[in-house]
Amino acid sequence: MAHDILVVDDEADIRELIGGLLEDEGYTARYAGDADEALAAVRQRKPSLAILDVWLQGSRLDGIALLDEIRAADPGLPVIVISGHGTIETAVAAIRKGAYDFIEKPFKSDKLLLTVARALEASQLRREVAELRARTEMHNELIGKSTAANQLRQTIDRVAAANSRILISGPAGSGKELIARLVHARSPRAGGNFVPVSAAMMNPDRVEEELFGAERADGSVERVGLLEQAHGGTLFLDEVGDMPLATQGKLLRMLVEQRFRRLGGGVDVEVNVRVLSSTSRDLRALISQGRFREDLYHRLAVVPIDVPPLSDRREDIPLLVSHFLERLTAMSGLTPRKIGPDAMAALQAHSWPGNVRQLRNNVERVLILATGDPNEAITLDALPSEVVGRDSGPGGMDTERMIALPLRDARENFEREYLKAQISRFGGNISRTATFIGMERSALHRKLKSLGVGGTDRAGDSENDDAPVTGSEG
Ligand SMILES: Nc1ncnc2c1ncn2[C@@H]1O[C@H](COP(=O)(O)OP(=O)(O)OP(=O)(O)O)[C@@H](O)[C@H]1O
């Protein structure tokens, strides 16, 4: 795609002269005669580069003040400033404000074209560096060795390069936003912005203004919306099921036409945005209740990704724990500590209704509050009691703790402890345990797997029937 260059000069013949030179080189040129025209052009469709004359006769702002506003609208846009004799100091000020370079009038066409080519190259390099940084960012890693984690990584790699819209479904704290960030970081859009939008957090009366921006009665821009901020990058609609129906309709139009109108605006704004969305709610159910548009659902969920709760992939817990420990010590300067085997087993057995986020918060809390010899591993008693499950022995569950849990979690806690105790009683022999408790052997395997009772991979392997289940006595 040819680079699109905005030429801002108050003199029509200079604009056209520059535009002609650029077009001869294969660029496309757009023109603006004053600051307002220039800002409108940038906001309507972001150019690859802008060339600004410092002196703009009859304009509300001169080139330097305009530079500030342009950079506010599009911080990554490279700008070349042209200055007449005697305005070199101003040009230097422009460089300080972030212009890529300046050219003095009168200039040779070669000099202009060379500067343009260099500015475009530099901006491309900046994007590549940002992409590289995002790829290697330690925080942006999907940790885990479960089948689910492996599949998620593969899916991310497969879909990142395509421009397809993705709907990421999963419970709170399971890693939906992380996945969206990874998709963005590995996509050709990595140099653009990743703009997260939380439909749930937004004031319902302001959702549209936030998304689409707003225009004043005179057509000037009052507010640049999130969609425009995501131009060239990715918009992430978090909890898309919470979006008001009226906004859903406008979003749908935007997705179909790749253009929209600002609130109170008369002209369409074109954007090039990839939309990723997430939900922890069942959008199908919302559709049947008339609270979510089915047509929008199909537009958003071109590629659906399901993120399982952490309790369905407990093999990931030890890796996640080490990852969060390392990250926190690297960031905070706290003394690195290890988690002892009994404490790790308890972390692995917990149900984690708040998923990875809750695990991360607990690990961080434990490390911050840990006392004793820093060379010794953290033991069970450093963990919060609800995690340790001191409250979840089959006969001995403390009523106060038990009633703090939803029925499903309380029942799961009970079943987990009961089965662990039974398996331990039969020396890890699943067949004998199953016979005694009156369950089919295969059903017991499934149950153990769903409860995440140790060695779930093995528990799923019915051939390996009589092998002791690891962690069964923990
Ligand atoms: N597999 C993972 N590896 C490393 N970190 C993870 C993983 N999954 C989640 N996290 C971390 O856990 C925290 C919660 O994840 P994230 O915000 O992506 O969840 P979410 O599903 O979008 O949550 P919510 O629905 O509440 O917005 C973040 O700090 C994230 O980096």
The ligand as an SDF file (V2000), in Angstrom:
LIG
                    3D

 31 33  0  0  0  0  0  0  0  0999 V2000
   -1.6600  -18.4670   31.3600 N   0  0  0  0  0  0  0  0  0  0  0  0
   -1.2340  -17.3550   31.9780 C   0  0  0  0  0  0  0  0  0  0  0  0
    0.0920  -17.1310   32.1070 N   0  0  0  0  0  0  0  0  0  0  0  0
    0.5460  -16.0260   32.7510 C   0  0  0  0  0  0  0  0  0  0  0  0
   -0.2460  -15.1030   33.2860 N   0  0  0  0  0  0  0  0  0  0  0  0
   -1.5770  -15.2610   33.1910 C   0  0  0  0  0  0  0  0  0  0  0  0
   -2.1380  -16.3990   32.5210 C   0  0  0  0  0  0  0  0  0  0  0  0
   -3.4810  -16.2980   32.5630 N   0  0  0  0  0  0  0  0  0  0  0  0
   -3.7630  -15.1500   33.2220 C   0  0  0  0  0  0  0  0  0  0  0  0
   -2.6140  -14.5240   33.6010 N   0  0  0  0  0  0  0  0  0  0  0  0
   -2.5160  -13.2890   34.3840 C   0  0  0  0  0  0  0  0  0  0  0  0
   -3.6060  -13.2860   35.2940 O   0  0  0  0  0  0  0  0  0  0  0  0
   -4.1810  -11.9950   35.3880 C   0  0  0  0  0  0  0  0  0  0  0  0
   -5.6370  -12.0450   34.9420 C   0  0  0  0  0  0  0  0  0  0  0  0
   -5.6980  -12.3110   33.5460 O   0  0  0  0  0  0  0  0  0  0  0  0
   -6.6280  -11.4740   32.5430 P   0  0  0  0  0  0  0  0  0  0  0  0
   -6.8090  -10.0760   33.0050 O   0  0  0  0  0  0  0  0  0  0  0  0
   -6.1160  -11.6970   31.1850 O   0  0  0  0  0  0  0  0  0  0  0  0
   -8.0000  -12.2590   32.7570 O   0  0  0  0  0  0  0  0  0  0  0  0
   -9.4460  -11.9690   32.1580 P   0  0  0  0  0  0  0  0  0  0  0  0
  -10.0350  -13.2860   31.8330 O   0  0  0  0  0  0  0  0  0  0  0  0
   -9.3830  -10.9540   31.0780 O   0  0  0  0  0  0  0  0  0  0  0  0
  -10.1510  -11.3680   33.4350 O   0  0  0  0  0  0  0  0  0  0  0  0
  -11.5220  -10.5200   33.5360 P   0  0  0  0  0  0  0  0  0  0  0  0
  -12.5850  -11.3450   32.8910 O   0  0  0  0  0  0  0  0  0  0  0  0
  -11.6980  -10.4100   35.0230 O   0  0  0  0  0  0  0  0  0  0  0  0
  -11.2420   -9.2280   32.8660 O   0  0  0  0  0  0  0  0  0  0  0  0
   -3.3220  -11.0870   34.5400 C   0  0  0  0  0  0  0  0  0  0  0  0
   -2.3230  -10.5570   35.3720 O   0  0  0  0  0  0  0  0  0  0  0  0
   -2.6930  -12.0510   33.5400 C   0  0  0  0  0  0  0  0  0  0  0  0
   -1.4690  -11.5590   33.0530 O   0  0  0  0  0  0  0  0  0  0  0  0
  1  2  1  0
  2  3  1  0
  2  7  2  0
  3  4  2  0
  4  5  1  0
  5  6  2  0
  6  7  1  0
  6 10  1  0
  7  8  1  0
  8  9  2  0
  9 10  1  0
 10 11  1  0
 11 12  1  0
 11 30  1  0
 12 13  1  0
 13 14  1  0
 13 28  1  0
 14 15  1  0
 15 16  1  0
 16 17  2  0
 16 18  1  0
 16 19  1  0
 19 20  1  0
 20 21  2  0
 20 22  1  0
 20 23  1  0
 23 24  1  0
 24 25  2  0
 24 26  1  0
 24 27  1  0
 28 29  1  0
 28 30  1  0
 30 31  1  0
M  END
$$$$
